Amino acid sequence: MPYAASDDGIKLYYESDGEGPAVVFLHGGNGNTLSWVFQIPHFRKNYRCIAVDLRTYKHSKCPVEQYHVLRFTGDLLAVLDHAGVDRAALVCQSLGGFAGLPFAVKYPQRVSALFINGSPTPAYSPGNWELLEKSYRIVMATRRGELPVANATGISPRFMAEQPALTFLYESLTRLNGERRTTTMSEEEVKLYPKHFEGYRTPTLIAGGVHDNFLTPTHHLHIAGLVPGATTHTFQESGHSAYWEEPAEFNRVLETFLKQHGWG
């Protein structure tokens, strides 16, 4: 499988499956390219699916001092260029929104549509930054063993009870990843202010789950209000990670969104 080179020497791993309009999948903080097991087989029939390991995740090895979410924009550009993709739709889960949204702001000509689920994104508001700090405290308490792993994944209690094997697999994926500095998500230079969205026209959908206990059940509605023209969708049967808990519905909503905007 191919690697792209970042501008600071990190080898960025990605996988490409299928043919057609490009769709890039950007995982969350507990995931990597393996997270999209329910999406790639579905979408590769009609799309070229590119799944990326963000820096420090699985095969994209990265020293902790070189990890920063600000690097994601350049990393994504390197992957698209290496893959020979001029324009793509971006599908972002949680942390992936810190790659997809800034990329769409900086390189709108390279993005056909942007789909974000379960992500605070770097769009700034006092409330969003307060929630980011709360999320960071949850993650650190989980790493210290003070809270169950489930508290930092957002998997709904019902799914954990009904699908213990898939819950175990979901939690196991993070063990393949390297160390990251979670605090970089809330630094001042990461923030996207209203001025950054001037002229923003990328079709954008912000989604979230009713049972998201990591963010909140309605935080995606707040984020959509910060991104000009964004629409919303609420997944009724899942928590933070609808792509995993409710994959058939996630795929349906995503596919409908892409086709509505002429992608596929």
C-alpha positions as CSV (number, residue, x, y, z in Angstrom):
1,M,0.0,0.0,0.0
2,P,1.2,3.5,-0.8
3,Y,2.8,6.2,1.5
4,A,2.8,9.9,0.8
5,A,5.6,12.1,2.3
6,S,4.7,15.1,4.5
7,D,6.6,18.3,4.3
8,D,8.3,17.4,7.6
9,G,9.3,13.9,6.6
10,I,6.5,11.8,8.0
11,K,5.4,8.8,5.9
12,L,1.6,9.0,5.6
13,Y,-0.1,5.7,4.9
14,Y,-3.2,5.4,2.9
15,E,-5.3,2.8,1.1
16,S,-7.1,3.2,-2.2
17,D,-10.0,0.9,-3.2
18,G,-12.5,1.1,-6.1
19,E,-12.9,3.5,-9.1
20,G,-14.9,6.6,-9.7
21,P,-15.2,10.0,-8.0
22,A,-12.8,10.1,-5.0
23,V,-14.0,9.9,-1.4
24,V,-11.4,10.3,1.4
25,F,-12.2,8.8,4.8
26,L,-10.5,10.5,7.8
27,H,-10.9,8.6,11.1
28,G,-11.4,9.7,14.6
29,G,-9.1,9.7,17.7
30,N,-9.7,6.0,18.4
31,G,-9.4,4.8,14.8
32,N,-7.3,4.4,11.7
33,T,-7.9,3.0,8.2
34,L,-9.4,-0.1,9.7
35,S,-12.3,1.9,11.2
36,W,-14.0,2.1,7.8
37,V,-14.7,-1.6,7.5
38,F,-18.5,-1.0,7.1
39,Q,-18.0,1.9,4.6
40,I,-15.3,0.9,2.1
41,P,-17.0,-2.3,0.8
42,H,-20.2,-0.4,0.2
43,F,-18.7,2.7,-1.4
44,R,-15.9,1.2,-3.5
45,K,-18.6,-0.1,-5.9
46,N,-19.1,3.4,-7.2
47,Y,-16.3,5.5,-5.8
48,R,-12.6,5.5,-5.4
49,C,-12.3,5.2,-1.6
50,I,-9.1,6.5,0.0
51,A,-8.7,5.8,3.7
52,V,-5.9,7.6,5.5
53,D,-3.9,7.0,8.7
54,L,-3.5,10.4,10.2
55,R,0.0,11.1,11.5
56,T,0.9,8.9,14.5
57,Y,-2.0,6.5,13.7
58,K,-1.2,2.9,12.9
59,H,1.2,2.9,9.9
60,S,1.8,6.7,9.8
61,K,4.5,6.6,12.4
62,C,5.3,10.0,13.9
63,P,7.5,11.2,16.9
64,V,5.2,12.8,19.5
65,E,7.0,16.1,19.1
66,Q,6.0,16.2,15.5
67,Y,2.4,15.6,16.2
68,H,0.1,18.6,15.8
69,V,-3.4,18.8,14.4
70,L,-2.3,21.8,12.3
71,R,-0.2,19.4,10.3
72,F,-3.2,17.6,9.1
73,T,-4.0,20.1,6.3
74,G,-0.6,19.7,4.7
75,D,-0.7,15.9,5.2
76,L,-4.0,15.6,3.4
77,L,-2.7,17.7,0.5
78,A,0.3,15.4,0.3
79,V,-1.9,12.3,0.2
80,L,-4.2,13.7,-2.5
81,D,-1.3,14.8,-4.6
82,H,0.4,11.4,-4.2
83,A,-2.8,9.6,-5.1
84,G,-3.3,11.8,-8.2
85,V,-6.6,13.1,-6.9
86,D,-7.5,16.7,-8.0
87,R,-10.8,16.8,-6.2
88,A,-12.5,14.7,-3.6
89,A,-15.3,14.4,-1.1
90,L,-14.1,14.3,2.5
91,V,-15.7,12.1,5.2
92,C,-14.6,13.0,8.7
93,Q,-15.2,11.3,12.0
94,S,-14.4,13.3,15.2
95,L,-10.7,14.1,15.1
96,G,-10.9,13.8,11.3
97,G,-12.9,17.1,11.3
98,F,-9.6,18.8,12.3
99,A,-8.2,17.7,9.0
100,G,-11.3,18.0,6.7
101,L,-12.7,21.4,7.7
102,P,-9.4,23.4,7.7
103,F,-8.6,21.7,4.4
104,A,-11.9,22.7,2.8
105,V,-11.3,26.3,4.1
106,K,-7.8,26.5,2.7
107,Y,-8.2,24.5,-0.5
108,P,-11.9,24.7,-1.5
109,Q,-11.1,23.9,-5.1
110,R,-10.0,20.4,-4.0
111,V,-13.1,19.6,-2.1
112,S,-16.4,18.6,-3.7
113,A,-18.3,18.0,-0.5
114,L,-17.6,17.7,3.2
115,F,-19.3,15.3,5.6
116,I,-18.5,15.5,9.3
117,N,-19.8,13.3,12.1
118,G,-19.3,13.5,15.8
119,S,-16.7,16.3,15.7
120,P,-16.3,19.5,17.6
121,T,-14.1,20.7,14.6
122,P,-11.8,23.7,15.0
123,A,-14.7,26.1,14.3
124,Y,-14.4,28.6,17.2
125,S,-17.0,29.5,19.7
126,P,-16.6,29.8,23.5
127,G,-19.0,26.9,24.0
128,N,-17.1,24.7,21.5
129,W,-13.8,25.4,23.2
130,E,-15.3,24.7,26.6
131,L,-16.4,21.3,25.3
132,L,-13.0,20.6,23.8
133,E,-11.4,21.2,27.2
134,K,-14.0,18.9,28.9
135,S,-13.3,16.2,26.3
136,Y,-9.5,16.5,26.9
137,R,-10.1,15.9,30.6
138,I,-12.2,12.8,29.9
139,V,-9.4,11.4,27.6
140,M,-6.7,12.0,30.2
141,A,-8.7,10.5,33.0
142,T,-9.3,7.5,30.8
143,R,-5.6,7.1,30.1
144,R,-4.9,7.3,33.9
145,G,-7.4,4.5,34.5
146,E,-9.8,6.7,36.4
147,L,-12.6,6.2,33.9
148,P,-13.7,3.3,31.7
149,V,-12.4,3.3,28.1
150,A,-16.0,3.7,27.0
151,N,-16.2,7.2,28.4
152,A,-13.6,8.4,25.9
153,T,-15.1,6.6,22.9
154,G,-18.7,7.8,23.0
155,I,-20.1,4.3,22.1
156,S,-23.6,4.3,23.4
157,P,-24.4,2.0,26.4
158,R,-27.0,0.1,24.5
159,F,-24.6,-0.7,21.7
160,M,-22.0,-1.9,24.2
161,A,-24.5,-4.2,25.8
162,E,-25.9,-5.6,22.5
163,Q,-22.6,-5.7,20.6
164,P,-19.8,-6.6,23.0
165,A,-17.6,-8.1,20.2
166,L,-17.8,-5.0,18.0
167,T,-17.3,-2.8,21.1
168,F,-14.2,-4.7,21.9
169,L,-12.9,-4.4,18.4
170,Y,-13.6,-0.7,18.3
171,E,-11.7,-0.1,21.5
172,S,-8.9,-2.4,20.3
173,L,-8.2,-0.3,17.2
174,T,-6.7,2.5,19.3
175,R,-3.9,0.1,20.5
176,L,-2.4,0.2,17.0
177,N,-1.9,3.9,17.2
178,G,1.0,6.0,18.4
179,E,1.2,8.8,21.0
180,R,-0.5,12.1,20.3
181,R,-0.8,15.4,22.1
182,T,-4.5,15.9,22.6
183,T,-4.0,19.4,23.8
184,T,-3.0,20.6,20.3
185,M,-6.7,20.6,19.4
186,S,-7.5,23.6,21.5
187,E,-4.5,25.8,20.9
188,E,-5.2,29.4,19.6
189,E,-3.7,28.9,16.2
190,V,-6.0,26.0,15.5
191,K,-9.2,28.1,15.8
192,L,-11.3,28.9,12.7
193,Y,-12.9,32.2,13.2
194,P,-15.8,33.7,11.1
195,K,-13.2,35.6,9.1
196,H,-11.8,32.3,7.9
197,F,-15.2,31.3,6.5
198,E,-15.6,34.3,4.3
199,G,-16.6,33.1,0.9
200,Y,-17.0,29.5,2.1
201,R,-19.3,27.6,-0.3
202,T,-18.3,23.9,0.1
203,P,-21.4,21.7,0.6
204,T,-21.1,20.7,4.2
205,L,-23.1,18.3,6.4
206,I,-22.5,18.2,10.1
207,A,-23.9,15.0,11.8
208,G,-24.1,13.7,15.3
209,G,-25.8,11.0,17.4
210,V,-28.6,11.2,19.9
211,H,-26.7,9.0,22.3
212,D,-23.3,10.8,22.1
213,N,-22.1,10.9,25.7
214,F,-18.6,12.1,24.7
215,L,-19.7,15.4,23.1
216,T,-23.4,16.0,23.6
217,P,-26.5,14.8,21.6
218,T,-27.0,18.3,20.1
219,H,-23.5,19.7,19.8
220,H,-23.4,19.0,16.0
221,L,-26.2,21.5,15.6
222,H,-24.1,24.1,17.3
223,I,-21.2,23.4,15.0
224,A,-23.4,23.6,11.9
225,G,-24.3,27.1,13.0
226,L,-20.6,28.1,12.8
227,V,-20.1,26.8,9.3
228,P,-21.8,28.9,6.6
229,G,-24.4,26.9,4.7
230,A,-23.9,23.7,6.6
231,T,-26.8,21.3,6.9
232,T,-27.3,18.8,9.7
233,H,-28.4,15.2,10.3
234,T,-29.0,13.5,13.6
235,F,-28.5,9.7,13.9
236,Q,-31.2,8.4,16.2
237,E,-29.7,5.0,17.1
238,S,-26.1,5.8,17.8
239,G,-23.7,7.7,19.9
240,H,-20.4,9.4,18.9
241,S,-19.5,7.0,16.1
242,A,-22.6,6.4,13.9
243,Y,-20.4,4.9,11.1
244,W,-19.7,2.0,13.5
245,E,-22.9,1.7,15.5
246,E,-25.4,2.4,12.7
247,P,-23.4,1.7,9.5
248,A,-26.3,1.1,7.1
249,E,-28.0,4.3,8.0
250,F,-24.7,6.2,8.0
251,N,-23.9,4.9,4.5
252,R,-27.4,5.9,3.3
253,V,-27.2,9.4,4.6
254,L,-23.6,9.9,3.3
255,E,-24.5,8.5,-0.2
256,T,-27.6,10.7,-0.4
257,F,-25.6,13.7,0.5
258,L,-22.9,13.0,-2.1
259,K,-25.4,12.5,-4.9
260,Q,-27.3,15.6,-3.9
261,H,-24.1,17.6,-4.6
262,G,-23.3,15.9,-7.9
263,W,-20.7,13.5,-6.6
264,G,-21.4,10.0,-7.9
